Amino acid sequence: MSHPETVRSGTAGKSALRRFADAAEPWFYSAPVLVLIVAVMLVPLVLGLSYAFRDIQLLNPFSGGFVGLDHFKALAEDEAFYRALRNTLWWTGASVFLQFVFGLILALLLDKPFAGRGLAQALVFLPWAVPTFLAGLNWAWLFNPVIGPLPHWMAALGILSAPDNILADPHLAMWGPIIANVWWGIPFFAITLLAALQAFRATSMRPRKSTARARCNASSRSPCPFWRRPSPSPSCCAPSGSPISPTSSSS
Amino acid sequence: MTNGGPADRTQIVASYIFTQAFRRLDFGYASAIALVLLVLLLAYSMLIVVIRQRLIEKD
């Protein structure tokens, strides 16, 4: 669609309406998206936040009035909330710690070249592609004492005294979700750490300041343990042969 | 997996919010918990950002 008025108004003085139309033009173009975002995201967000200060119970038609900070006062004395908070910390801490440890082990194993390494890397990354819902369902089945193999294996190994359902045992139940989450989260740590290790190796041939890291890096004959390698610098990604590439400047 | 598990032993904050909202249908209380969780996570994230910034400046 052509706008001959726009061309004309460029030379003559613009009317107030014209200036308004020019300023509003980008807003009109983005209006469909803005209306959608406001309608399906911002309005529900503000409504949801307002619920925190209102007495909203779906099955009680007389609820809906403002109660101020009553919910937060009740929350401060809610024992179940503090238990949930402790469980969250324990679950998150144990999951991330174990994911990191096993991910680091896998990354160090995959760091060295061996036959079938590409296939192994692809397989290691596979659990990450499983939807969390399916992973949880699968592990619930695996832990099931009737149809799942894990309780029987653990009983045979002597970890459990009998093939009971650990998900029904108050003292062991948290280990079920932790194990499932660890299985699901290891690939992310493994691939991230593997990428970091390989970035380290790309920079490790470059001479650096005389530090412990630089000394063990200077000779490629005795490579650094991974925790001593220098952090990757932008020059690690330069194509080899360019003046700042790590290989051309090494001694 | 466990729906909060035996006697709330596997209840985390997120699942507690879900329980309050969609099982007890108390949306007001659930929203209040969610707001508290948001504030806690914001505080934790800001702490991490500040610590990281300090470490980077020191390096």
Chai-1 contact restraints between the chains, C-beta under 6 A:
chainA,res_idxA,chainB,res_idxB,connection_type,confidence,min_distance_angstrom,max_distance_angstrom,comment,restraint_id
A,G48,B,S31,contact,1.0,0.0,6.0,A-B,restraint_1
A,Y51,B,F27,contact,1.0,0.0,6.0,A-B,restraint_2
A,Y51,B,G28,contact,1.0,0.0,6.0,A-B,restraint_3
A,Y51,B,S31,contact,1.0,0.0,6.0,A-B,restraint_4
A,A52,B,S31,contact,1.0,0.0,6.0,A-B,restraint_5
A,A52,B,A32,contact,1.0,0.0,6.0,A-B,restraint_6
A,A52,B,L35,contact,1.0,0.0,6.0,A-B,restraint_7
A,R54,B,G28,contact,1.0,0.0,6.0,A-B,restraint_8
A,D55,B,G28,contact,1.0,0.0,6.0,A-B,restraint_9
A,I56,B,F27,contact,1.0,0.0,6.0,A-B,restraint_10
A,I56,B,G28,contact,1.0,0.0,6.0,A-B,restraint_11
A,Q57,B,L25,contact,1.0,0.0,6.0,A-B,restraint_12
A,Q57,B,D26,contact,1.0,0.0,6.0,A-B,restraint_13
A,L58,B,L25,contact,1.0,0.0,6.0,A-B,restraint_14
A,L59,B,L25,contact,1.0,0.0,6.0,A-B,restraint_15
A,H71,B,G28,contact,1.0,0.0,6.0,A-B,restraint_16
A,H71,B,Y29,contact,1.0,0.0,6.0,A-B,restraint_17
A,H71,B,A32,contact,1.0,0.0,6.0,A-B,restraint_18
A,F72,B,A32,contact,1.0,0.0,6.0,A-B,restraint_19
A,L75,B,A32,contact,1.0,0.0,6.0,A-B,restraint_20
A,R83,B,D8,contact,1.0,0.0,6.0,A-B,restraint_21
A,A84,B,Q11,contact,1.0,0.0,6.0,A-B,restraint_22
A,A84,B,I12,contact,1.0,0.0,6.0,A-B,restraint_23
A,A84,B,V13,contact,1.0,0.0,6.0,A-B,restraint_24
A,A84,B,Y16,contact,1.0,0.0,6.0,A-B,restraint_25
A,L85,B,V13,contact,1.0,0.0,6.0,A-B,restraint_26
A,N87,B,Q11,contact,1.0,0.0,6.0,A-B,restraint_27
A,N87,B,I12,contact,1.0,0.0,6.0,A-B,restraint_28
A,T88,B,I12,contact,1.0,0.0,6.0,A-B,restraint_29
A,T88,B,V13,contact,1.0,0.0,6.0,A-B,restraint_30
A,W91,B,I12,contact,1.0,0.0,6.0,A-B,restraint_31
A,G136,B,M1,contact,1.0,0.0,6.0,A-B,restraint_32
A,A140,B,M1,contact,1.0,0.0,6.0,A-B,restraint_33
A,L167,B,T2,contact,1.0,0.0,6.0,A-B,restraint_34
A,A168,B,P6,contact,1.0,0.0,6.0,A-B,restraint_35
A,P170,B,P6,contact,1.0,0.0,6.0,A-B,restraint_36
A,P170,B,A7,contact,1.0,0.0,6.0,A-B,restraint_37
A,P170,B,R9,contact,1.0,0.0,6.0,A-B,restraint_38
A,A173,B,T2,contact,1.0,0.0,6.0,A-B,restraint_39
A,A173,B,G5,contact,1.0,0.0,6.0,A-B,restraint_40
A,A173,B,P6,contact,1.0,0.0,6.0,A-B,restraint_41
A,A173,B,R9,contact,1.0,0.0,6.0,A-B,restraint_42
A,A173,B,T10,contact,1.0,0.0,6.0,A-B,restraint_43
A,M174,B,T10,contact,1.0,0.0,6.0,A-B,restraint_44
A,G176,B,M1,contact,1.0,0.0,6.0,A-B,restraint_45
A,P177,B,M1,contact,1.0,0.0,6.0,A-B,restraint_46
A,P177,B,T10,contact,1.0,0.0,6.0,A-B,restraint_47
